[in-house]
Amino acid sequence: MKRTKKFLSIVFLASCISALPSCGGNQVSYDINNFLINGTAENPYQIVKEPVTIKIFAPHAQGNPDFETLKMFKYLEKITNLKFEFTTCDTSAYTNRRAAIWEDSNYKPDLFLFNNATSELVQFQERGFNAYVPFNDDSYSNLSGEIGNVIDNYMPNYKKLLENNFNIESKDDNAKQTAILSDGKMYSTLSVKDVARDLTYKMFINQKWIDNLQEDYPNLNLKDAKDIETIDQYLYTLECFKLYDANRNGDPYDEVPVSSKSLEYLRNFILASYGYVSYGCELENDGSKFTYVPLTNSYREYLKTAYDMWNYSSPSDKSVQNLMDNATFSTTTDSQMAKKGYNGVLGSFSAAAPFIVTGYSSKGGYDEDYEVVGPLTSSLNSTKIHWGFGYFKADGACIYSNSVYTREVARLLDIMYSELGTQLISYGIEGEDWVWDDENHTSWTFLVPEKFNGTSEDYRATITPNVNTASALYWSNDFVGKMNDETMARLNKQSETYIPYLKTPEPSKYKFTSAEYDEISTIKASLDPQLNYLEASYIRGEGGVNPHNDDDWAKFVDTIKRYNGERLEEIYNTMLTRY
């Protein structure tokens, strides 16, 4: 980050920003006549007659080009006549650095772009800090004068999308409910995504290995990936991978049936077969209450399954052990898991896309060997469910309440939600970075310069901040889904397998009070590390513990309760009662 300040918690900030409207920041004269509400006849995107500078604070992915160099922002400067001044920091330190801004009397950005935490919005709103512009307040005014309803007056594209729920049909995800806080105001625009491949993680399995075993050992009666429907069938497939030379390389012992990054998503995939998609507080399928999953019998069944995978030993050959990769708990990145994927010894894994772990088949990798395994059921649960990330989050963009450029920023944001804006933040400028393939705009092709030294994603990182981050106000399937790319088209089709079954464990329309957010944060600070420790211990059987043993399970439950697991569940249900 260009400005380094010491960390201040949101609670401590009360004394610093309780009088935000009168404190420092952008204390500049404002010329209403310089603002162009509808652009010009020649350029409807122009926002001001004479250039003004908009200060933007945003998260930045380590290794990505600086925002000042990105083609998207340069193009926006050109068409709007605005100038941008960026203050960015690495995503890992974003929350702490952002908090420090409020004690800086010399710097306040006009725009907080991306990753605006709902908990912060609630805390500011409840404590009367007036930190951010309420987008839907008919009587809003600030240092630049009477502004009124920002959405109605300056954001026609965003307003239409909001009214139409961003053209997304979902019984659980509602754009307006997600955006509105308890006072009826919207202090952040939404970040929205409806591209199938980005709505969930995927569980991949090596269909080529299945084909090999079906041919070499027909009596195994192995099912194809698309036909695996129960957790027992999935585990049986992994066992066959382990017992036979599934990759046909002459080494019957080198196959790794399943791997993951520290149980990431493998846990959730197994859990879903027993009735839950997460291991925190999760809304029941009927919406009746929240349940802290680690206290349920479903979680115990998951632990038992994972324990059996970790401690597997072949009844015929004791040297054949472990269905789960023995490096699972030390693997923390895709690149570490990819060492096995690139070597052709990996049977199953969870990831955003197979080529991340296996490489591209066209370049000697194995991504085309893998298919997805759909949601599974078990004797405990007959309903297919799969963890979904949700379509909407109230974390898109916030405007500082003292910014005299509220109107200008609102119009800028509206452009970013327009068809042009969604194209820019996805893949850049039409005709330069991508082109339509036909007059009907049914598909388009990304234009990566032949002389560019790097991957297509490396090139896209020179255009937009939406690489290795969640930085996109609107990641729209209406555009992104039309990309003419065989690999992405295949991934989208695979991802669509999960769409009918997606479940968001904590729907974003639900919000806690400031006091509840504080207590949840305090509880999870000690509960989550303890849960992770216990989970690893019970799966590996450390100290002789075994989730199959009733006494050991009772000790697990007792420990979780002592760390306030039940209290966490109570807070969630108190919140749910209000809704």
N, C-alpha and C positions, 0 to 999 in steps of 0.2 A: 504494500500500500504506500502511496506517495506521502500520506500524512500519518505518522505513527503516534498514537495516543494510548495512554494506559487504559486498561479495561475498567468499565463501570457497569454494574448490573442495572437492570431496568428499575429495580426497586430504589437503588441509591440515586437514580437519575431524577427522582421527584423534586429534590431541592434545586436541581440544575435547570429544569425545563418547565416548571409549573407556570411560568409566565412567558411561554414561547412567542406569542404574537408580538411582544414588545422587545424581544431580545435581538441579538445581532443576526447577521446573515446577509441576504442580498439587499442591503439598504441603498437602492439606486432609484433615480427618478424614473417614472414610467410614462410612456407616451402611448395612450390608447389609440391614437391615430396611426401609429406605426403597425398596428395589428391588422391582419387581413383575415376576416372571419371566413370568407369563401374563396380565398386565393385571388387569382386574376383570370381574365378571359384566356390568356395564353398559357397560364400555369395554375391549375386549381390546387396544386400542392404547396404553393408559396404561402408562408405563414406571416412573414414580416416584410415591410418595404425595405427597411435598412437592417443590416445584420445585428442581432443581439446574441449574447453568449449564454447558453443553457448549461448549468453545472450538473453533471450526472455522476452519481455514486453507484457502483455496480460490482458484483463478484466477478472474478477473472480466473479461468482455469489455468493452472500452472503449465507452462510450456506453450500456451497459445499466444499468437501475436497480440500486441497492445491494441486496445480499442481504437486509438487514434489512427491506426493504419488500416483498419478494416474497411473493406470496400462498401459495405452496407451503410456505415455511418458517413462516409465521404459522399455517397450518393444522396443520402438524406439531407446533408448540409447543402448540397447543390440545388435540390428541388425545393427545399423549404426556406432557404436563405438564412437559416439559423447556423450558429457556430456552437460546437460542443467542447466542453472542458471536462475531462474524465478524471475521476478519482476511483481507483480500483484496488482490490486486494484479493489475495488468494481465497478460494472458496472455503478452505479449511479454517481460516481465521476471520471469515466474513462477519459473523455475529458479534464477536468481541470488538472488532474494528468499527463496526457500525455503531455500537453503543458509545464508543469514544467520541463520535462526532458531536453528540449532544452537549459535551462539555467544552467544545471548541467555539469560542465566541466569534472567531474570525471566518469560520467556514460552515456554511450550510448549503447543501446541494438543492437545486430546484427539483430534481427528479431522483428518486430511489428506484433504480431499474433492476427488476428480478429479485427473487428470494426474500420477499417481505413477510416475515413470520406473523402468522395469525395471532399468536400469543402476545406479541408486541403490540399489534393493533388494538387488541382488546384491553391490554393494560393501559395504554395511552388514553383510549376512549373513556374507560371507567374512571380514571384518575384526573380527567379533565385537562390533559396536557395540550390538547388542540395542536398536535404535532403535524397532522396531515390534513390535506384538503378533503372534505366530504364530497364525493363526486355527485351525489344526488340530493344536495341540500338546496332547495329553491331560493333560500334567502342568504346564501353564502356571500361574504365579502371579505376582503383582506386589504393589504396596503395599496393594492392597485385599484381599489374601488369595488363597486357592486359587480359581482360575477354571476350569481344565481346558480342554477342547476348545471353543473359542468357537463354532464352527459347529454342532457337535453339541448344545451346551447352550443356545444362545441364538438361533440363526438357522435355524429350521425351513424357512422359505420358500427361503432361499438354498441350504440343504443339498439340498432336493428338486430345485431347478433345476440345481445342480451335478451331482447324480447322473444327471439326465436330459439332460445336455449342453444345458440350456436349450431342450430340445425341438427342437434343430437337428440335422438330418441332414447330416453333412459328413465325408468321408473324411480331410480335411486339418486340420480345426479341432476340437480337443478341449479342453474347458473346464478339466479338471483338469490336463492337461499344461501348459496355458498358465499356470495359477495357481501351480504348484509350482516351487520353486527346487531347487538341487542337494542341499540338505539334507533335502528332502522336505517342507518347510514352505511355507505360504502366508502371505505378509506383506502382501498386498493382495487385496482382492476384485476381481472382474473388472468391466470395463465391457463391455457386451454390446449388440450391435445386429444385428437380422435383418430390417430393413425394406429392401426391394429398392433403393429410390432412394438409400439411404445406404451401400450396399456398394461403390459404385464411382462414378467420373465417367462422363459420357455424351458421345458425339460426336454432335452434331446437324447435320443438313443440311437445306437449304431445299427441301422437297418441292414447295412452290408454284412455285418456280423450275423445278424438274424438269418439273412439269406444263406450265408455260408453254412450255418448249423442246420438249417432246414434241409439243405442238400446233402450234407455229410452225415447227419443223424436225424433222419425223418421221424424216428420213433419218439423224439423229444416232444413233438407236437407243439413247437414254438409258434406263438402268434406274431403276426406282423405288428409293427409299432402302432398303427392306427386301430388295431383290434385289442390292444392291451387295455383292459377296463377296470381291473382290481389291483390293489396293492400286492396281493399274493402272486398275481400273474407277472407283475413287474419284477418282484423279487426272484421269481423262478427264472426269468430271463437273465437277470444278473448272475444267478448261480450257474446257469449254463455257460455264460461268458467265462466264468472263472474255471469251470471244470474241463472245458474243451478248448482246443486251439482255434478260437473264434476268428482270429485275424489271419489264420493260415500261414504263419511265418515260420512254422516249425518249432516254436518255443511255446509249450503248453502252459507256461507259468508267467508270461509277461503281461497278460491282459489285466487291466484295472477296470473292474465292472462299473464303478461309479465314483466320481470325484466332485468336489465342490470347494468353494472358498469359505472355510470356517463354518460349514453347514449352511451358508447363505442360500436361501431358496430351496435347497434340498430338504431342509427342515419343513418349510412351508408346504412343499409338494407332498411330503409324506403325511403331515398333519391334516391336509385337506381331505385325504382319504378317510380320516377319522372324524371329520365334521367341522374343522376350523382351518382358516387359511393363515393365521398368524400366531405368534406366541406372546402377545400382549393382551390388552383388553380388546375384546372383539364383540361387535353387535351380533346377537343371535340371528339366525337365518330368517326368523319370523319378525324381527325388529322389536321384540318384546323387552329385551334387556341387554346390558353388556355383561360379558363374562371374562374373568381373568383366566385365560386358557391354561396356564401351567398348573392350575388347581383342579383341572378336570381329568376324568378318566381317559378322555381322548388324548390328552398330552402324555399320559402314562403309556398308552398304546404306542404312541410315536416313539417314546423313549425305549420301549421294549423292542420295537422294530429296528431302531437305529443301533441298539445294543447288539442285537442278533447279527446285523450287517457287519458291525465292527469286529465282533468276536466269532465270526463264522469260521468253521473248520470242516473240511470235507470228510464225510464219514468213511471214504475209501482211501483217501490220501491226505494224511495229516500235515503234509507240507503245503497243501493248498489252503490258504487262510485269507480271511478278510474280504468281504464284498465291497466294503467302503475303503477308499484310498487311505492308506495309513498316514498320508501327509495332509489329510483334510484339515486338521486343526492348526497346522503351520502354514497352510496356503492362504494367502490373503489377497492375491491379485489374479486377474485373468491370465497374465503372462506366465505366472508360476504354474497354473493349471495347464497352460498351453504347451509346456514342455512335454507332457504326456500326449496331448492332442496331436501335436505336430509329428510325434513318433509313431502314430498309428496304433496306440495301445489303450485307448480310452473308449469304454463302452457306453457310458451315459454321463451327462452333466447338465447343470442348469446355467444358462447364460442369456444375454440379450440376443445373440446370434451365434450360430455354430462356427462361422469362420474366424471369430475372435479367438476361439480356443483351438481350432483344428487347422486353420489356414484355408486358403481357397483351393479347390480341386484343380482349377485351371493353372495353378502355380505349384502343383505338387502336394497340396494339402488334401483334406478329407471332408470338407464341409458338405458335399453332396451325398456323402454316405449316411448322413444323419436325418432322421425324421423326428417330429415331436411326439411325445406321449401325452395324450389328453388327460383331463382330470380323472382321478381314480376313485373307486368306492371300496368299501370293506364290509365285514360282517357287522361293524359298529355303525356304519353310515352308508345309506343308499343314495344320497343326494350328491351329484357332481358339482363341486365348487372349485374355484381357482382364484388366487390372490390377484386383485386388480388394483391399479394405482389411482383410479378415478379420472374423470374427464376434466374436472375443474379444481383449481386451488386459488384462494384469495391472496395471492402473493406476487402478482404480476408487476404493478408499478404504483408508487405512491408519490404524490406531489407535496413538497414541504409547504406548510400552511402560510409561511411568511414570504414565499416566492412571489415576486411581482409578475412573474411570467407564467402564472397559472393557465391563462388562456392559450398561450403559445405551446406550453407543454401538453395541454389537453389535445390540441389539434395534432401535435406530433404523435402522441399515442394513438389517436384515431387513425392516422395514416398507417401506423404499425399494425393495426388490426384490419386494415383494408386488404383487398386482394393483392395490391402492390406490396404492402408491408409483409404479408405472410410469405410472399415469394422471396422478398429480399432477405428476410431472416432465415429462410430455409436454404436457398441455393443461389441467391444473388439477383443480378439484373438480366431481364429477358433480352436475348439477342447477343449478350456478351458472355454470360456465365451458363446460360441454358437456352434452348430453343424448343418451341412447339414442333412436334413431328408431323402434324397435319392441321388443316384448316379448322377442324372441329374440336381441336384442343383435347384430344383423348389421351395423349401421352406427350412427354417431353424428355429431352436428353441433356444431361449435364455435360458441359464442355470443359474438360480438364486439358490445359495446354500440353501438347506432346513433350515440350521441353521441361515441364515441371518435374522436379525431382522429389517425388513423394507419392503418397496415396491420394485418392480422391478426397478423403476426409481431411488430409493435410491441406489440400488446396481449399477445401470449403472453409477451413479455419482461417484463411486469409480474407474471407468474405464476411463471415458472421460469427458472433460469440456462441452460437448454438453448436459447438463441437466439444464433446467431453463434459458437457454441462446440461442443465435443464433450462438454459436461458433462451426461452422463446415465449413471446406473449401468446401466439396462436400458431400451433403446429398442426396445420390443417390437412386432413386426409384428402380434401377436395383438390389440393395441389400436390402434396407430397406423395399421395397414393397413386398418382399418374406417372411417376418417374419410370422412364424406359430403361430398366436395369433388371436383368434376369435374376440376379442374386437377391435383390431387394423384393422383387415380385414374389419370389419363392418364399422369402421370409415372411412377407405379409400374409401369404396364403396359409403358411404354417401357423401363424399367430392367430388367424381367424378361428382356428380350432377351439380357442379358449373363450372367445367373446361371449357366447351365450351363458357362460358359467362364471363370469367374473364377479367377485365380491370384494368390496372395499371394507376392510375390518373397522375403520373409523371414518365414516362418511364425512366429508369436509363441511357439510352444512351444519354439523353440530359443533358448537363452540362453548368453551368453559368460561367461567368468570375469572377475573384476574387472580383472586385468592386461590381458586382451584388450579389454575396453571402453576402458581407458585408451589402449591403442595404436591402436585403431580411431579414437578421437576425435582423437588426435594426427595420424594419417595424413590423415584426411578434412579436417582444418583447412586443409591446404595443397593436397590433391588435388582436392577439390570445386571450389574457385575456379578452379584451373587447367583443370579439365575444362570448366567453364562458359565460360571464356574461349576455349578451343580450339574448342568446339562452335560458338559464335557466329562465330568467325573462319572456320571451314571452311564453314559454311553460307553466309555472306555473301561468301566468297572474298576475304577481306582479305589484302593482301600477295600476291595471286596464288595462294594455296593453293587446291587443288581436291581433294576426296576421291576423284574419279575417277582422279587421278594416283597411281600406285603409290609413287613417291618421297615425295609429300606424305603419303600414308597411313602410310608407314613412319616418317616423322618424328613423326606424331601418336602412334603406338604407342610409339615410343621415349621421348617426353616423358611419357606416362602411366606407363610403367615406371619412369622416373627419379623420379617422384612416388609410388612405392611401390604402384602398382596391383596388381602381382603379389603383393606382401606382404599386401595387404588380402585378396585371394582366398585366400591360404594360411591366414590367421587364420580365415576362415569355414570352410574345410574341416577345419582342426584341430578346431574346435568340432563340426562335423557328425560327425566320426569318433567323438567321445565319445557321441553319440546313437545 
